[in-house]
Amino acid sequence: MDKTAIKKYAVWARKELISRVAQKAQQYGITETEMVDAGADSVNGKVLSNDMTAKVCAFLLLFALSLFVGSLALSLSGINLFDAIFTSMSCLSNNGLGYGFTGQNFADINPYGKWVLSFIMLVGRLEFSAVMILLTKAFWSK
């Protein structure tokens, strides 16, 4: 049995193991000087900061709130709730799909509903943060 070949392999295997473990640890935010929380949110192996997580949660909350308010406003205009939710989602995400009442066109919607849909489309196109800034008093006072 060739002991030198086994020793060389053992040295190589140890270095390779250390290298791969260090590389994987770095993906999860673990370095020699610091270690990120194991339960932290990550995307593609990169750990998100608390600030970024808060921004994503705020965006999703604004999207859901806009969808709820838009659907409620449309249902008050006489559209059934399912069609109101689908139409609000379509306008908010700017994909242009129609279903049921709005399957062919938006001509049968009353003027109030068209104004609501126009505002929802504007919010979806400009993004929520820009619309929220436009609606604040501080923006218009300067």
C-alpha positions as CSV (number, residue, x, y, z in Angstrom):
1,M,0.0,0.0,0.0
2,D,1.3,3.4,-1.0
3,K,1.1,5.6,2.2
4,T,2.4,8.8,0.5
5,A,-0.5,8.8,-2.0
6,I,-2.9,8.4,0.9
7,K,-1.3,11.2,2.8
8,K,-1.4,13.5,-0.3
9,Y,-5.0,12.7,-0.8
10,A,-5.8,13.3,2.9
11,V,-4.1,16.8,2.7
12,W,-5.9,17.6,-0.5
13,A,-9.3,16.4,0.8
14,R,-8.9,18.5,4.0
15,K,-8.1,21.7,2.1
16,E,-11.0,21.0,-0.3
17,L,-13.4,20.5,2.5
18,I,-12.3,23.7,4.3
19,S,-12.5,25.7,1.0
20,R,-16.1,24.4,0.2
21,V,-17.3,25.0,3.8
22,A,-15.9,28.5,3.8
23,Q,-17.5,29.3,0.5
24,K,-20.9,28.0,1.6
25,A,-20.6,29.8,4.9
26,Q,-19.9,33.1,3.1
27,Q,-23.1,32.6,1.1
28,Y,-25.0,32.5,4.4
29,G,-23.3,35.6,5.8
30,I,-20.8,33.8,8.0
31,T,-17.3,35.1,8.0
32,E,-14.3,34.9,10.3
33,T,-15.3,38.1,12.0
34,E,-19.1,38.0,12.2
35,M,-22.0,35.7,11.8
36,V,-25.5,36.8,10.6
37,D,-28.6,35.4,12.3
38,A,-29.4,31.9,11.0
39,G,-33.1,32.8,10.7
40,A,-32.4,35.9,8.6
41,D,-34.2,36.3,5.3
42,S,-32.1,35.6,2.2
43,V,-32.5,35.6,-1.5
44,N,-30.2,33.4,-3.7
45,G,-27.9,32.9,-0.6
46,K,-27.5,36.6,0.1
47,V,-28.8,37.7,3.4
48,L,-31.2,40.6,3.3
49,S,-30.8,43.5,5.8
50,N,-33.7,44.3,8.1
51,D,-34.2,47.6,6.2
52,M,-34.7,45.7,2.9
53,T,-37.0,43.2,4.5
54,A,-39.1,46.1,5.9
55,K,-39.3,47.7,2.5
56,V,-40.5,44.5,0.8
57,C,-43.1,44.0,3.5
58,A,-44.3,47.6,3.1
59,F,-44.6,47.1,-0.7
60,L,-46.6,43.9,-0.3
61,L,-48.8,45.6,2.3
62,L,-49.5,48.6,0.0
63,F,-50.2,46.3,-2.9
64,A,-52.7,44.2,-0.8
65,L,-54.3,47.4,0.6
66,S,-54.6,49.0,-2.8
67,L,-56.2,45.8,-4.2
68,F,-58.7,45.6,-1.3
69,V,-59.7,49.3,-1.5
70,G,-59.9,49.2,-5.3
71,S,-62.0,46.1,-5.2
72,L,-64.3,47.5,-2.5
73,A,-64.7,50.8,-4.5
74,L,-65.5,48.8,-7.7
75,S,-68.0,46.6,-5.9
76,L,-69.7,49.8,-4.7
77,S,-70.2,50.8,-8.3
78,G,-72.3,47.7,-9.0
79,I,-69.8,45.2,-10.2
80,N,-69.9,41.8,-8.4
81,L,-67.1,41.2,-5.9
82,F,-65.3,38.5,-7.9
83,D,-65.2,40.6,-11.1
84,A,-64.2,43.7,-9.0
85,I,-61.2,41.8,-7.4
86,F,-60.1,40.4,-10.8
87,T,-60.5,43.8,-12.5
88,S,-58.6,45.6,-9.7
89,M,-55.8,43.0,-9.9
90,S,-55.6,43.4,-13.6
91,C,-55.4,47.2,-13.5
92,L,-53.1,47.3,-10.5
93,S,-50.6,44.9,-12.1
94,N,-51.1,46.5,-15.6
95,N,-51.5,43.2,-17.3
96,G,-54.8,44.1,-19.1
97,L,-56.6,40.8,-18.6
98,G,-60.4,40.8,-18.4
99,Y,-62.8,38.3,-17.1
100,G,-66.6,38.1,-16.7
101,F,-68.0,41.6,-16.7
102,T,-64.8,43.1,-18.1
103,G,-63.9,40.2,-20.4
104,Q,-64.4,42.0,-23.7
105,N,-64.0,45.7,-22.7
106,F,-64.6,48.2,-20.0
107,A,-67.4,50.1,-21.9
108,D,-70.2,48.8,-19.6
109,I,-68.6,50.2,-16.5
110,N,-70.2,53.3,-15.1
111,P,-68.2,56.6,-15.0
112,Y,-67.5,56.2,-11.2
113,G,-66.0,52.7,-11.9
114,K,-63.9,54.0,-14.7
115,W,-62.4,56.8,-12.5
116,V,-61.6,54.1,-9.9
117,L,-60.0,51.9,-12.5
118,S,-58.0,54.9,-13.9
119,F,-56.7,55.7,-10.4
120,I,-55.8,52.0,-9.8
121,M,-54.0,51.9,-13.1
122,L,-52.1,55.0,-12.2
123,V,-51.1,53.6,-8.9
124,G,-50.0,50.4,-10.5
125,R,-48.0,52.1,-13.3
126,L,-46.3,54.8,-11.1
127,E,-45.6,52.4,-8.3
128,F,-46.9,52.9,-4.8
129,S,-44.1,54.9,-3.3
130,A,-44.4,57.6,-6.0
131,V,-48.2,57.9,-5.5
132,M,-47.8,58.0,-1.8
133,I,-45.3,60.8,-2.1
134,L,-47.7,62.7,-4.4
135,L,-50.5,62.4,-1.8
136,T,-48.5,63.8,1.1
137,K,-48.9,67.4,2.2
138,A,-45.1,67.9,2.5
139,F,-44.6,67.3,-1.2
140,W,-46.9,70.1,-2.3
141,S,-45.9,72.6,0.4
142,K,-42.3,73.2,-0.9
